[in-house]
Amino acid sequence: MSDTAESNPRMSTSLLVGDIGGTKTLLRLVDGHGIPLVTQRFESKGPGLGALVEKFLESAAVGEDRPRVAVFGVAGPVLDGVCAATNLPWIMDERVLERELGIEQVRLLNDFEATAYGVSSVAPEHLVTLQVGNRRPHAPIAVIGAGTGLGEAVLAYTGNDYVVLPTEGGHVDFAPRNELEDMVLRALRSKLSGRVSVERIVSGLGIGRVYEVLREAGIEPESPGIAEELAKAGDLGAVIGAHALAGDDRLCMRTIEFFVSAYGSEAGNMALRTLSRGGVYITGGIAPKLLPKLRDGAFLAAFLDKGRMSDLIAEMPVHVVLDPDVPLLGAFHIAAKVAWETLT
């Protein structure tokens, strides 16, 4: 993108990018090369995104020199430029935001779509390679990320650039591979009154569910101290993960072992579905926190456990993305493209 910015003075003005989540909103002004100029974090509350952006632009003292393009990754489905946020009472509309903010071009992307666009811009020092593989240029790239839910997307090469193909792959059926997973599936079917998607297990909320099932099945006894801590916690997965990493609670350790294996298996499933010889990128907030567990071999063993197809996916590079700003990188990718196509 840098050559484009150099050759087009109108691209040298700032662009606005954002990562809009259910609890926090991150807004950033960047120059035409993607270099951050001003970044500010807000709580996702109040009358809507427009008000937060106005507050940000005022604090950034942009005056009349407003960005002409803004791209926001938003936590919810985007249909015809409109998003009803999944965990916020906000309706975001590209055309309404353009009028309210005085910005010529506003684009909304699903937040995981923005993440997928961002993976190709992640600096090497922000990647941890689990499998080197043999990357094929211009081959499909799979992006999977467990956080509150489970996101899955595919990057497909079009001849000039990669485009993201969003999916709802996190909602496919969970496929057990052994007796313990059979038992967890049966228990969750009962708790959830029927079908169990992979997101019900491979997610932050899923960690808590698996812990509960393993505790009720007597796989390991629950520590009274851990039970008390979980009763007060807002994020069960974070508590369970912390104790698993510390190695001070067997039930927490078994839960995270189960989670990591199921995560690796689903990443392998996605690699097969998409023939992602360009690589598989593990994103989301959980992977960096549980990185030692992802690196200890269980994730990759489950990823590769694909019978006759194991040799095929052994050729696919697998990377964990550590950069928390990857959705902003993806938003910039689209913002620069929109600026070049519409403002020249």
N, C-alpha and C positions, 0 to 999 in steps of 0.2 A: 504493500500500500504506500510505502514511502515515496516511490518514484511518482505515483499519481499525485500525491500531495505537493511534491516539488513542482510539477508541471502545471498545476492548476491553482492559481491564487485563491480561488473561492474555497478550495479544500483546506486551505491553511487556517481558516477560522475554526473556532472550537466546535466540538460535537458533544452532545449530552447523552450519557448512557446510564442505565440504572438496573438494579437487581431488586425486584419488588417481592418480598416474601410476606408470609402471614404474620410475622412478628417484627421484622426489621426491613427497612428500605435503605439501600445504599445507592447514592447518586454521585456521579463523577463527571466533571468536565475534562475532556481530553483534546489534545491538538490533532491536526490532520494525520500525524504519525502514530496516534494512540498513546502518546505520553501523557500521564495524568497531570492535570493542572490544579484541580480542586476536588477533594473527596469529602463527603459528609454522610454520616449515618443517622437515620431517624428511626423512631419507633413507628411501626405501621399502624397509625391511628389517626383520628380526626376525620374531616369531611371527605377526603379523597386524595388521590395522587396529585392532582393539579395544585392543591394547596401546599403540599410538601415541596413540589418542584419550585413554586413561586418563592417559598421561604429559602430554599437552597440558592436560587439565582440571586436573591436579594443579598444573602450573606456572602456570596461569591463576588458581589459588586460588579456584575456584568453590565449594568446600566442598559443603554439602548443596544449594545452589541451582543444581542442574544444569540445563542446557537441556532442555526437554521435547520438542524436535523437532530432529532432525539429518538433513541431506541431503548425500550424498556423490556427486560425479561420479567414476566409476571407469573405468579403462582396460580395458574388456572388455564383452562382452554381458551384459545383465541379464535373466534369465528367472525369472519368478515370485519376484522379490525376492532372487534368488541370483546372484552373479557369481563365476566362476572367472577371475581376472585373467589377461589375455593374456600379460604379461611378468613376472608375480610368482607365487610358489608359495602364493598366498592364495585361499581360498574365503571370500567375504563373503556373509553371510546377514542380511537385515534383522531377522528375529525373534531370531536368536542375538545380534546386536549390541544389540538392545533389552534382552535379559536381562543381558548382560555389563556394559553401561554404565549401566543404570538410567535409560534414556531412553525415554519413552513411545512416540514415533513415530520410526522410522528409515526413510529411503528411499534406495535406490540408483538412480542414473541412469547410463547410459552417458556417458562424459565429453564426447562430442561432442553428445549430447542436452542436457547441461547448458550447453554453449557456445551452442547454438542458442537456448535459453531466455534466455541472458544478453544477446544482441545488442541487444534492444530497450531495455536499461537502460544501454547504454554511453553515456558522456557525449560530447557533440559534439566536444570537444577531443581525444578519443581515436579519432576517425574521420578517415580521409583519403578524400575523394571522387574517384574516377576518372571517373565519369560522373554528372552531375546528374540526368538523366532527368526523368520526370514521375511521381512516386510516386502510386499509387492507394490511398486509405485502405482498410484491411481486405483488401487483395489478398494473395495468397501471397507469402512471403518465402523466398528460397533462402539457405542458409548452406553454404559450402564452405571447407574448411581443410586445407592440406597441412602435415604435420609428419612424424613417423616414417612415417605412412601418409597416406591421404586420406579425410577425413570429409565426408559430405554429408547434409544434413537439410533439411526443409521446415517452415516455420511456416504453419499454416492457421488462419484466424480462425473461431471457433465461435459468434459472436454476443455473447460476453462477454469473451473473451480469446483469445490465440493458444495453440495447442497444437502441440507438436513431433511431426512424423511422421518417425521415424528411417528411414534407408535404408542400404543397403550399396552406394550408387552408385559409390563409389571402385573397386569390383571389376567394373564393366562393361568391355567390350572397349575397348582403345585404338584410336581411329580416326585413321589417318594422313591428312594433307591435302596432302602434297607429296612429292617424291622423297626428300628427306632423311629425312622421317618414315617413309616406306616402308622405307628402308634400315635405320633404327634398329629398326623393328618386326621386320624379317626377322632381324636380328642377335640381338635379344632372344628371339625365338621359339626360336632355336637354343640360346641360353644357358639358357633357362628350360624347355626341352623341351616347347614347345607354346604354349598360349594366353598372351597378354600383356594384363593389365588396365591400365587407366589409372593405377592406383596404383603400378604398377611403374615409372612414369616421373614422374608428378606427386607426388613425395614426397621426403623427405630422402634416403632410400635410392635413389630413382630418379635423383637428380642424379649420384650416383656411377656408376650403371649407364650413363647417357647419356655421361658423360665417357669411360668405358672404351670404349664403342662408337665414339665419334668419334675417339678416339686410335688404335684398331685400324684404322679405315678411312682413316687418314692425312688427316683433315679439317684438322688443325693438328698440328704437331709438339709433343711433350711436353717441357717443360723439365725437365732433370735435377733442378733444385732443387725443383720442384713434385712430381716423382715421389718424391723422398726425403721431403718433407713429408707426402705422402699415405700413404706406407708406415708412418709413425709415428702417423697421426691415427686417432682413434676415430670422428670424424664427418667423412667425406669431403665431404659437402655443404657443411659450414661452411667448410672450407678452400677449396673451389672457389668458393663464393660470395664469400668475402673477396677472393680474387684478381680475380674478375670485377668487383667493385665498385671495386677499386683500379685496374683497367684495365692490369695489368702482365703478363697472360698471355693469349695469344690462345685457347688451347684452353679455359681456364676461362671466358673470355668467351663463346665459341661455345656451350659447354654450358649456361650460364645463359640465354642467348638462346633456346635450344631449349626449356629448361624453362619459361620465362616464357610463351612462345608456346603451349606445350601446356597450361599452366595456364589461360591466358585462354580457349583453345578449349573446355576442359572446363567452365569456369564458364559460358560461353555455351550449351553443350549443356544444362546444368542449368537455366539460365534458360528455355530453350525447353520442356524437359520439364515444368516446374512453372508456366509463365506467371507468373513472379515479378515482377508489377508493383508489389509492395510494396518491392522492392529485392533486391539480391544483396549479401551480406556475405562478404568474404574474411577468414577467421580463420586460426588456427594459428600456429605459431612461425616459419615461414619468411617469410611475407609482410612483417612488420615489418623483418626483417633485410635483405630484398632490395627494400625500398620504392622506392629510386631506379630500379631496373630495372622495377618494376611501373608506375611513373609515366612512363616514357620513351616510351610509346605502343604498344609491341609487345603487351602484355597486352590492351589495349582493342581493338587492331586484330584480334587473333585472336578476342576475345569477339564482335565485331560481324560477323565474316566468316561469315555464315549465309545467304548467297544471298538468296532471296526473303523470308526472315524477318529480314533485317538491320534493316529499319526498325522492326520490332516490338520487338526487344531494345534498339534505340537509345533507347527510351522508359524503360528500366528503370534506376533508380539503381544505381550500383555503388560500394560503400564497402570500404575496407580497415580492419579493426579492429586498433588498436594496443594496446588494454588487455589486459595479460596475465592480469588477474583475471576475464575474462569468464566462465569456468566457475563461479567463485564467485558471480557475479551471478545466473547461472541457477539455481544451487543455492539461493540465497536466495529467488528467485522461487517455487520449489516449496515451500521450507520455510515461507514465510509463508502460502502457500495451505493447506498441510497443517495448520498451527497454527490458522488461522481455521476450517477445516472440521471438525476433530476435537477441538479443545480448547475450543470455545466452549459 
